[in-house]
Amino acid sequence: MRGLGLRRMHHSSIVLDTPENRGMISKVHYLLKIEEV
């Protein structure tokens, strides 16, 4: 979660759409709300 820039609940972060970030998101997708900007 820290690798995605998320530190606490109810905080948001904008990350680039890279294979590394997609892998991190897929591991914790059930904890996140993901939107395209």
C-alpha positions, 0 to 999 in steps of 0.5 A: 500500500505504501508503494502506491502512496497510500498511508491512511484510510480515506486518503487518495493517490494518483499513480501512473498506469504502469505494469508495476503499479497494476501488479501492486493494485491487483494484490490489494484491489479489494481494499481500493476504489480505483478510478481512471482520471 
